[in-house]
Amino acid sequence: MQNKHNGLAVRSKLWIEAGGEPVFGKGRRILLEAIGTYGSINQAAKEINISYRKAWSYIAVMEERLGIRLIERQAGGRNGGGASLTAEAKMFLRQYGELEQDMERVVNEKFRRIFQRNGR
């Protein structure tokens, strides 16, 4: 998230913690979105350049700390396996996206007010 004014840029980063430990942020949002797109944890991990094991670890930690199931898993077999986002995951992603957009808007507005006021 950035906004420029006279060569200056403001950036902000958002993440959610549970019990003082990070549980969700941009990278994990990208992972869930990729799972939703590809229908596969393995393919999603490849697309975002992390290992399958790391993707599973992220999913397990998110589900535990958020207290919701994020992924519906289908075991492999004749027709292959797959993964899809649960309704709760889709709702969480929408809510997080709304929070990101609102935060960006507020930060950008504040940045413009402060730096235009100071003539910078």
MARMI-649834 format. One line per field, with one value per atom (N, C-alpha, C, CB): residue in three letters; x, y, z; atom name. Coordinates in pm, 1 decimal. Glycine has a CB too. Layout:
BEGIN
residu: c(Ala; ...) $
x: c(X; ...) $
y: c(Y; ...) $
z: c(Z; ...) $
atome: c(CA; ...) $
//
This chain:
BEGIN
residu: c(Met; Met; Met; Met; Gln; Gln; Gln; Gln; Asn; Asn; Asn; Asn; Lys; Lys; Lys; Lys; His; His; His; His; Asn; Asn; Asn; Asn; Gly; Gly; Gly; Gly; Leu; Leu; Leu; Leu; Ala; Ala; Ala; Ala; Val; Val; Val; Val; Arg; Arg; Arg; Arg; Ser; Ser; Ser; Ser; Lys; Lys; Lys; Lys; Leu; Leu; Leu; Leu; Trp; Trp; Trp; Trp; Ile; Ile; Ile; Ile; Glu; Glu; Glu; Glu; Ala; Ala; Ala; Ala; Gly; Gly; Gly; Gly; Gly; Gly; Gly; Gly; Glu; Glu; Glu; Glu; Pro; Pro; Pro; Pro; Val; Val; Val; Val; Phe; Phe; Phe; Phe; Gly; Gly; Gly; Gly; Lys; Lys; Lys; Lys; Gly; Gly; Gly; Gly; Arg; Arg; Arg; Arg; Arg; Arg; Arg; Arg; Ile; Ile; Ile; Ile; Leu; Leu; Leu; Leu; Leu; Leu; Leu; Leu; Glu; Glu; Glu; Glu; Ala; Ala; Ala; Ala; Ile; Ile; Ile; Ile; Gly; Gly; Gly; Gly; Thr; Thr; Thr; Thr; Tyr; Tyr; Tyr; Tyr; Gly; Gly; Gly; Gly; Ser; Ser; Ser; Ser; Ile; Ile; Ile; Ile; Asn; Asn; Asn; Asn; Gln; Gln; Gln; Gln; Ala; Ala; Ala; Ala; Ala; Ala; Ala; Ala; Lys; Lys; Lys; Lys; Glu; Glu; Glu; Glu; Ile; Ile; Ile; Ile; Asn; Asn; Asn; Asn; Ile; Ile; Ile; Ile; Ser; Ser; Ser; Ser; Tyr; Tyr; Tyr; Tyr; Arg; Arg; Arg; Arg; Lys; Lys; Lys; Lys; Ala; Ala; Ala; Ala; Trp; Trp; Trp; Trp; Ser; Ser; Ser; Ser; Tyr; Tyr; Tyr; Tyr; Ile; Ile; Ile; Ile; Ala; Ala; Ala; Ala; Val; Val; Val; Val; Met; Met; Met; Met; Glu; Glu; Glu; Glu; Glu; Glu; Glu; Glu; Arg; Arg; Arg; Arg; Leu; Leu; Leu; Leu; Gly; Gly; Gly; Gly; Ile; Ile; Ile; Ile; Arg; Arg; Arg; Arg; Leu; Leu; Leu; Leu; Ile; Ile; Ile; Ile; Glu; Glu; Glu; Glu; Arg; Arg; Arg; Arg; Gln; Gln; Gln; Gln; Ala; Ala; Ala; Ala; Gly; Gly; Gly; Gly; Gly; Gly; Gly; Gly; Arg; Arg; Arg; Arg; Asn; Asn; Asn; Asn; Gly; Gly; Gly; Gly; Gly; Gly; Gly; Gly; Gly; Gly; Gly; Gly; Ala; Ala; Ala; Ala; Ser; Ser; Ser; Ser; Leu; Leu; Leu; Leu; Thr; Thr; Thr; Thr; Ala; Ala; Ala; Ala; Glu; Glu; Glu; Glu; Ala; Ala; Ala; Ala; Lys; Lys; Lys; Lys; Met; Met; Met; Met; Phe; Phe; Phe; Phe; Leu; Leu; Leu; Leu; Arg; Arg; Arg; Arg; Gln; Gln; Gln; Gln; Tyr; Tyr; Tyr; Tyr; Gly; Gly; Gly; Gly; Glu; Glu; Glu; Glu; Leu; Leu; Leu; Leu; Glu; Glu; Glu; Glu; Gln; Gln; Gln; Gln; Asp; Asp; Asp; Asp; Met; Met; Met; Met; Glu; Glu; Glu; Glu; Arg; Arg; Arg; Arg; Val; Val; Val; Val; Val; Val; Val; Val; Asn; Asn; Asn; Asn; Glu; Glu; Glu; Glu; Lys; Lys; Lys; Lys; Phe; Phe; Phe; Phe; Arg; Arg; Arg; Arg; Arg; Arg; Arg; Arg; Ile; Ile; Ile; Ile; Phe; Phe; Phe; Phe; Gln; Gln; Gln; Gln; Arg; Arg; Arg; Arg; Asn; Asn; Asn; Asn; Gly; Gly; Gly; Gly; Arg; Arg; Arg; Arg) $
x: c(84.0; 0.0; 88.4; -95.5; 73.6; 156.7; 85.4; 285.6; 127.3; 78.5; 198.5; -39.0; 213.8; 329.9; 286.5; 405.1; 371.9; 351.8; 490.2; 267.1; 521.0; 651.3; 767.8; 661.2; 756.7; 865.5; 862.5; 995.0; 777.6; 764.8; 657.9; 730.3; 674.7; 575.5; 544.1; 625.9; 418.9; 378.2; 344.5; 255.8; 386.7; 358.0; 307.3; 485.5; 219.3; 168.0; 155.7; 30.6; 160.0; 150.5; 51.0; 290.6; -33.7; -138.4; -122.5; -277.9; -131.1; -139.1; -224.7; 1.7; -274.9; -358.8; -282.6; -495.5; -288.9; -224.2; -329.2; -123.2; -293.1; -374.7; -279.1; -453.6; -305.2; -217.6; -76.4; -213.8; -62.7; 68.2; 147.6; 146.8; 90.0; 156.6; 86.9; 157.1; 165.2; 101.9; 21.0; 207.3; -95.7; -183.1; -223.2; -307.1; -227.3; -273.2; -219.3; -426.1; -176.2; -126.6; -128.3; 15.2; -57.7; -59.4; -16.2; 30.7; 92.1; 141.1; 42.1; 270.6; -21.7; -119.2; -248.8; -149.1; -280.5; -394.8; -368.4; -421.6; -247.5; -210.4; -217.0; -68.5; -173.0; -180.0; -325.1; -114.7; -412.5; -553.1; -617.2; -632.2; -587.7; -642.9; -594.4; -604.5; -468.0; -413.7; -479.6; -261.3; -506.1; -576.8; -715.9; -585.8; -782.3; -913.3; -908.9; -970.6; -804.1; -789.9; -757.2; -681.7; -660.9; -609.9; -676.7; -463.5; -748.7; -813.3; -714.7; -902.0; -594.5; -487.8; -389.0; -416.4; -359.6; -259.0; -122.5; -258.3; -94.1; 34.5; 57.2; 43.0; -41.2; -27.6; -17.8; -146.3; -96.3; -91.0; 47.7; -197.7; 103.8; 237.9; 341.0; 276.4; 331.8; 424.6; 410.8; 399.7; 288.8; 264.5; 319.9; 117.2; 320.3; 369.2; 509.4; 273.2; 573.0; 713.1; 739.3; 796.9; 652.3; 681.0; 664.4; 586.2; 718.4; 706.6; 565.1; 811.6; 527.4; 398.5; 391.3; 376.9; 500.4; 505.9; 481.9; 642.3; 544.7; 526.2; 381.7; 622.4; 322.1; 181.9; 92.6; 137.9; 113.8; 35.7; 53.8; 75.7; 177.5; 205.5; 130.0; 356.5; 133.0; 60.3; -89.3; 84.2; -144.0; -287.4; -321.5; -328.7; -241.8; -267.7; -263.9; -165.0; -163.6; -150.8; -267.5; -17.0; -302.9; -415.4; -543.7; -433.8; -572.0; -695.2; -697.2; -709.7; -584.0; -578.6; -598.5; -445.0; -525.1; -530.5; -658.2; -412.5; -714.1; -839.0; -960.8; -851.5; -943.4; -1053.6; -1158.6; -1118.1; -1120.1; -1212.9; -1141.8; -1268.3; -1219.8; -1165.5; -1160.6; -1251.3; -1045.0; -1026.3; -1031.5; -896.1; -988.8; -971.7; -1051.4; -823.0; -1123.0; -1185.9; -1090.8; -1331.0; -1048.6; -951.9; -1019.6; -837.1; -984.0; -1032.8; -910.7; -1111.5; -916.5; -803.4; -784.9; -824.9; -661.3; -629.5; -693.5; -477.6; -670.3; -728.8; -741.7; -865.1; -835.3; -852.3; -871.5; -970.2; -954.7; -981.2; -894.2; -1126.3; -798.3; -710.5; -775.2; -670.8; -693.7; -743.7; -764.4; -648.6; -776.4; -793.2; -820.3; -905.0; -836.7; -865.2; -949.3; -733.3; -1037.8; -1118.6; -1134.7; -1257.8; -1165.5; -1185.9; -1324.3; -1169.3; -1331.5; -1460.5; -1534.5; -1443.0; -1661.8; -1740.5; -1680.8; -1889.1; -1632.8; -1571.4; -1444.9; -1539.3; -1365.6; -1243.1; -1276.3; -1160.3; -1375.2; -1415.1; -1463.4; -1525.6; -1540.4; -1588.0; -1470.8; -1691.3; -1379.4; -1263.0; -1179.9; -1176.6; -1158.8; -1083.4; -1152.8; -1064.8; -1284.7; -1359.6; -1342.2; -1510.1; -1355.0; -1341.1; -1199.7; -1375.0; -1099.7; -961.2; -936.7; -863.5; -989.4; -974.6; -1037.4; -1036.2; -1153.2; -1219.4; -1134.7; -1358.8; -1079.0; -992.8; -868.9; -951.5; -807.6; -690.6; -725.7; -637.6; -836.9; -877.3; -905.5; -1001.1; -975.2; -1006.5; -879.5; -1102.1; -787.2; -662.7; -582.7; -579.3; -575.8; -502.9; -564.3; -502.0; -696.1; -765.2; -734.5; -917.3; -744.2; -719.9; -575.4; -752.3; -481.6; -339.6; -309.7; -250.1; -363.1; -338.9; -398.8; -395.9; -519.9; -583.4; -503.7; -727.7; -463.3; -385.6; -251.7; -363.3; -188.4; -60.6; -75.7; -6.6; -178.1; -200.1; -226.0; -318.6; -310.0; -341.2; -216.9; -447.0; -140.6; -22.7; 84.5; 36.1; 113.9; 225.3; 187.8; 278.4; 61.2; 19.2; 13.3; -116.9; -28.7; -37.8; 101.4; -105.3; 200.1; 336.3; 414.1; 411.3; 349.4; 412.8; 522.3; 469.5; 519.9; 624.0; 575.3; 668.4) $
y: c(-116.4; 0.0; 122.6; -0.1; 203.9; 322.0; 438.3; 294.0; 556.2; 679.1; 771.7; 742.0; 841.0; 928.1; 1073.8; 893.9; 1156.3; 1299.8; 1362.5; 1349.1; 1434.8; 1499.8; 1404.1; 1616.3; 1284.2; 1187.9; 1106.6; 1258.8; 1142.2; 1065.1; 959.3; 1157.3; 846.8; 739.4; 689.0; 623.4; 656.7; 595.3; 449.7; 670.8; 362.1; 219.4; 168.9; 138.8; 73.8; 14.7; -135.4; 77.2; -206.1; -351.4; -394.0; -418.8; -487.1; -533.6; -682.3; -502.7; -722.5; -864.0; -879.9; -925.6; -999.2; -1030.4; -1125.9; -1091.5; -1101.4; -1187.5; -1251.8; -1107.8; -1366.7; -1434.2; -1475.7; -1559.4; -1430.8; -1463.1; -1411.2; -1610.8; -1297.8; -1238.7; -1303.8; -1245.7; -1401.1; -1470.7; -1436.7; -1624.3; -1411.9; -1381.1; -1499.2; -1341.6; -1468.7; -1574.1; -1549.9; -1585.4; -1423.5; -1396.2; -1263.1; -1397.2; -1263.1; -1142.3; -1162.3; -1106.7; -1077.8; -1078.5; -1212.6; -968.9; -1269.4; -1396.2; -1510.1; -1433.8; -1516.7; -1623.3; -1597.1; -1636.2; -1470.0; -1436.4; -1485.4; -1283.0; -1461.2; -1504.7; -1656.8; -1454.7; -1728.2; -1874.9; -1921.0; -1932.8; -1867.6; -1909.8; -1875.1; -1844.6; -1758.2; -1721.1; -1816.7; -1576.4; -1857.3; -1950.8; -2087.8; -1964.1; -2132.4; -2258.9; -2248.3; -2296.1; -2136.8; -2115.0; -2115.7; -1985.0; -2059.5; -2052.6; -2188.8; -1952.4; -2259.9; -2383.2; -2510.0; -2393.1; -2500.6; -2620.7; -2724.2; -2681.9; -2678.5; -2769.7; -2697.2; -2827.6; -2756.8; -2699.3; -2708.8; -2770.8; -2821.4; -2841.7; -2738.9; -2983.1; -2719.5; -2623.2; -2481.1; -2634.8; -2450.0; -2316.2; -2289.2; -2301.7; -2387.0; -2371.7; -2346.5; -2496.7; -2421.2; -2401.6; -2261.4; -2506.5; -2216.2; -2084.7; -1970.5; -2064.3; -1985.6; -1876.2; -1903.5; -1853.3; -2007.3; -2037.4; -2075.7; -1920.1; -2157.9; -2216.2; -2367.5; -2157.1; -2440.2; -2585.8; -2628.2; -2652.1; -2745.8; -2803.1; -2816.5; -2941.0; -2859.4; -2876.5; -2743.7; -2935.5; -2637.6; -2506.1; -2459.7; -2402.6; -2483.3; -2446.1; -2517.9; -2479.2; -2648.3; -2725.0; -2669.5; -2872.7; -2634.9; -2579.1; -2448.2; -2556.7; -2361.0; -2234.6; -2258.4; -2150.5; -2351.6; -2381.6; -2432.2; -2486.6; -2525.0; -2581.5; -2473.5; -2691.1; -2386.0; -2278.9; -2181.4; -2203.8; -2143.6; -2051.2; -2111.7; -2015.0; -2236.9; -2300.8; -2309.8; -2441.0; -2344.9; -2356.2; -2220.7; -2416.8; -2119.9; -1989.4; -1912.2; -1906.9; -1929.9; -1861.7; -1935.8; -1846.4; -2064.8; -2145.0; -2178.3; -2073.9; -2174.8; -2211.2; -2302.4; -2084.4; -2381.9; -2465.5; -2382.1; -2595.4; -2379.2; -2297.0; -2375.9; -2225.4; -2501.6; -2581.9; -2710.7; -2613.0; -2742.0; -2873.7; -2954.6; -2864.2; -3067.7; -3149.6; -3272.2; -3190.7; -3304.6; -3427.2; -3515.6; -3398.3; -3636.8; -3728.9; -3765.4; -3856.6; -3796.8; -3839.0; -3973.1; -3847.2; -4019.3; -4145.3; -4145.6; -4168.7; -4222.5; -4236.7; -4102.6; -4326.5; -4017.0; -3886.0; -3775.4; -3849.6; -3812.3; -3713.0; -3645.4; -3609.7; -3577.7; -3507.6; -3362.0; -3523.5; -3286.2; -3143.3; -3075.4; -3114.7; -2946.6; -2866.6; -2747.4; -2820.4; -2707.2; -2588.9; -2509.9; -2628.1; -2382.7; -2297.1; -2322.5; -2147.7; -2323.9; -2336.0; -2202.9; -2379.2; -2206.1; -2082.5; -1985.4; -2112.8; -2039.0; -1954.5; -1888.3; -2037.2; -1961.6; -1904.8; -1793.1; -2013.7; -1815.1; -1712.9; -1586.3; -1767.2; -1604.9; -1489.9; -1417.8; -1534.3; -1494.4; -1435.4; -1355.4; -1545.1; -1410.7; -1339.2; -1209.2; -1428.3; -1212.0; -1089.7; -986.1; -1121.3; -1030.2; -938.6; -880.0; -1010.4; -964.7; -918.6; -820.0; -1038.5; -850.1; -760.1; -624.8; -821.6; -625.0; -500.2; -421.0; -528.2; -489.9; -424.6; -365.7; -524.0; -440.6; -390.5; -263.2; -498.6; -267.2; -150.8; -30.2; -183.7; -52.3; 58.5; 116.4; 12.0; 29.5; 76.5; 157.3; -42.0; 109.5; 181.2; 318.9; 100.1; 323.9; 451.5; 549.9; 429.2; 504.6; 591.7; 640.7; 518.2; 549.2; 586.5; 686.0; 461.3; 661.0; 752.2; 890.1; 693.8; 894.5; 1023.2; 1100.2; 1002.1; 1033.0; 1097.5; 1146.7; 1000.3; 1065.8; 1104.0; 1232.3; 989.9; 1236.6; 1355.6; 1479.3; 1332.7; 1464.3; 1579.3; 1631.2; 1540.9; 1541.5; 1584.9; 1644.9; 1467.3; 1579.5; 1626.2; 1742.0; 1512.9; 1757.4; 1875.3; 1995.1; 1852.4; 1971.3; 2079.4; 2134.9; 2028.7; 2046.5; 2089.3; 2136.0; 1975.3; 2137.8; 2188.7; 2098.8; 2323.2; 1972.7; 1881.3; 1806.5; 1783.4) $
z: c(0.0; 0.0; 0.0; 120.0; -100.4; -102.6; -167.4; -174.2; -130.0; -188.1; -197.0; -104.0; -309.6; -326.9; -327.8; -456.8; -270.2; -272.0; -274.8; -148.4; -381.8; -396.0; -371.9; -300.2; -425.9; -413.1; -284.7; -422.1; -191.5; -67.5; -86.4; 53.2; -22.1; -30.7; 108.9; -120.4; 130.8; 256.6; 226.6; 321.7; 314.5; 300.2; 435.2; 252.8; 425.8; 549.2; 529.1; 589.5; 638.2; 634.7; 742.1; 656.5; 705.4; 795.4; 819.6; 738.4; 944.5; 976.5; 1100.3; 997.7; 1118.8; 1234.1; 1323.7; 1190.5; 1453.0; 1551.5; 1640.2; 1636.4; 1693.5; 1794.7; 1905.9; 1734.7; 2025.2; 2137.0; 2118.5; 2157.4; 2047.8; 2025.7; 1912.9; 2151.0; 1846.9; 1736.3; 1605.6; 1759.3; 1498.7; 1370.2; 1319.4; 1266.7; 1266.3; 1215.1; 1070.5; 1301.3; 1028.8; 892.9; 844.5; 886.1; 719.1; 654.5; 504.9; 703.2; 434.8; 288.0; 229.3; 234.9; 278.9; 224.1; 239.8; 290.1; 353.5; 376.9; 299.3; 527.4; 279.0; 192.8; 51.1; 193.0; 3.2; -132.1; -142.5; -168.8; -39.3; -39.2; -49.8; 88.8; 33.3; 28.5; -105.6; 142.4; -158.3; -288.0; -397.6; -322.7; -390.2; -489.5; -477.2; -473.3; -355.5; -336.9; -398.1; -186.5; -375.6; -435.3; -586.7; -387.3; -642.7; -787.9; -849.3; -824.6; -790.9; -851.6; -800.8; -827.9; -687.6; -633.9; -585.9; -737.3; -550.1; -510.7; -421.0; -634.4; -307.1; -218.5; -284.8; -81.0; -347.8; -413.2; -524.1; -470.2; -610.0; -719.7; -665.9; -816.9; -564.9; -504.7; -448.0; -393.9; -378.3; -320.6; -429.9; -239.2; -538.2; -650.3; -707.9; -760.3; -724.4; -784.2; -701.1; -804.5; -568.9; -484.0; -430.0; -367.9; -482.8; -450.8; -305.6; -484.6; -250.3; -119.2; -131.9; -7.0; -36.6; -41.2; -0.9; 51.6; -45.5; -7.9; 144.1; -76.4; 203.6; 349.7; 421.9; 391.8; 372.2; 434.2; 418.8; 372.0; 301.2; 279.6; 379.8; 135.1; 397.5; 495.0; 635.3; 491.5; 667.9; 800.3; 821.2; 818.3; 721.9; 730.8; 750.5; 605.1; 673.8; 683.3; 823.6; 576.5; 873.4; 1006.8; 1114.6; 1039.3; 1108.2; 1207.9; 1196.8; 1190.4; 1073.7; 1056.7; 1112.0; 908.3; 1076.6; 1123.7; 1276.1; 1062.3; 1334.1; 1480.3; 1547.3; 1524.3; 1503.9; 1570.0; 1540.8; 1528.5; 1420.6; 1387.4; 1442.3; 1236.6; 1467.2; 1519.5; 1415.8; 1632.8; 1287.7; 1180.6; 1081.1; 1109.2; 1014.2; 907.2; 779.9; 886.4; 715.6; 596.9; 467.2; 605.7; 472.7; 351.6; 362.1; 327.3; 255.8; 239.4; 153.6; 173.9; 205.0; 133.7; 75.6; 226.2; -48.3; -110.3; -133.8; -245.2; -81.0; -94.9; -241.5; -9.5; -276.7; -413.2; -444.1; -433.3; -559.5; -601.4; -751.4; -534.8; -799.2; -943.4; -1013.7; -972.5; -956.6; -1017.1; -959.4; -999.2; -876.1; -816.0; -697.0; -918.1; -620.2; -502.4; -532.8; -385.2; -429.7; -448.5; -316.9; -546.2; -324.7; -206.5; -250.2; -135.1; -163.4; -191.3; -61.8; -251.0; -77.1; 39.5; 98.5; 1.8; 230.0; 296.4; 286.8; 444.6; 317.3; 320.6; 422.6; 354.8; 535.0; 638.5; 586.5; 763.9; 508.8; 452.0; 354.2; 381.8; 270.6; 173.3; 244.3; 80.4; 350.1; 426.4; 493.4; 532.2; 551.9; 617.8; 517.4; 683.9; 397.7; 294.3; 254.5; 171.0; 241.6; 209.4; 320.3; 188.7; 445.4; 558.0; 565.0; 688.8; 546.0; 549.0; 434.6; 539.6; 316.8; 202.5; 228.7; 79.0; 292.3; 327.8; 427.4; 386.4; 524.5; 622.6; 555.3; 732.4; 463.5; 389.4; 312.2; 292.2; 240.9; 160.7; 248.7; 76.9; 358.4; 448.8; 510.0; 559.6; 549.1; 608.7; 507.1; 660.8; 384.6; 280.3; 256.4; 149.8; 250.3; 228.6; 341.4; 217.8; 465.8; 580.9; 583.0; 711.5; 560.5; 561.6; 449.9; 546.8; 330.9; 218.8; 243.4; 90.6; 297.1; 327.0; 431.7; 375.8; 535.9; 642.4; 589.0; 759.8; 507.1; 447.1; 365.0; 358.4; 279.6; 196.9; 283.7; 100.9; 384.6; 471.5; 541.7; 575.6; 598.3; 675.8; 586.2; 754.2; 475.7; 393.7; 302.1; 311.3; 266.5; 191.9; 284.0; 125.0; 406.5; 505.7; 536.0; 636.3; 542.5; 575.0; 451.1; 642.9; 337.3; 216.1; 161.1; 242.8; 195.7; 144.9; 26.3; 251.4) $
atome: c(N; CA; C; CB; N; CA; C; CB; N; CA; C; CB; N; CA; C; CB; N; CA; C; CB; N; CA; C; CB; N; CA; C; CB; N; CA; C; CB; N; CA; C; CB; N; CA; C; CB; N; CA; C; CB; N; CA; C; CB; N; CA; C; CB; N; CA; C; CB; N; CA; C; CB; N; CA; C; CB; N; CA; C; CB; N; CA; C; CB; N; CA; C; CB; N; CA; C; CB; N; CA; C; CB; N; CA; C; CB; N; CA; C; CB; N; CA; C; CB; N; CA; C; CB; N; CA; C; CB; N; CA; C; CB; N; CA; C; CB; N; CA; C; CB; N; CA; C; CB; N; CA; C; CB; N; CA; C; CB; N; CA; C; CB; N; CA; C; CB; N; CA; C; CB; N; CA; C; CB; N; CA; C; CB; N; CA; C; CB; N; CA; C; CB; N; CA; C; CB; N; CA; C; CB; N; CA; C; CB; N; CA; C; CB; N; CA; C; CB; N; CA; C; CB; N; CA; C; CB; N; CA; C; CB; N; CA; C; CB; N; CA; C; CB; N; CA; C; CB; N; CA; C; CB; N; CA; C; CB; N; CA; C; CB; N; CA; C; CB; N; CA; C; CB; N; CA; C; CB; N; CA; C; CB; N; CA; C; CB; N; CA; C; CB; N; CA; C; CB; N; CA; C; CB; N; CA; C; CB; N; CA; C; CB; N; CA; C; CB; N; CA; C; CB; N; CA; C; CB; N; CA; C; CB; N; CA; C; CB; N; CA; C; CB; N; CA; C; CB; N; CA; C; CB; N; CA; C; CB; N; CA; C; CB; N; CA; C; CB; N; CA; C; CB; N; CA; C; CB; N; CA; C; CB; N; CA; C; CB; N; CA; C; CB; N; CA; C; CB; N; CA; C; CB; N; CA; C; CB; N; CA; C; CB; N; CA; C; CB; N; CA; C; CB; N; CA; C; CB; N; CA; C; CB; N; CA; C; CB; N; CA; C; CB; N; CA; C; CB; N; CA; C; CB; N; CA; C; CB; N; CA; C; CB; N; CA; C; CB; N; CA; C; CB; N; CA; C; CB; N; CA; C; CB; N; CA; C; CB; N; CA; C; CB; N; CA; C; CB; N; CA; C; CB; N; CA; C; CB; N; CA; C; CB; N; CA; C; CB; N; CA; C; CB; N; CA; C; CB; N; CA; C; CB; N; CA; C; CB; N; CA; C; CB; N; CA; C; CB; N; CA; C; CB; N; CA; C; CB; N; CA; C; CB; N; CA; C; CB; N; CA; C; CB; N; CA; C; CB; N; CA; C; CB; N; CA; C; CB; N; CA; C; CB; N; CA; C; CB) $
//
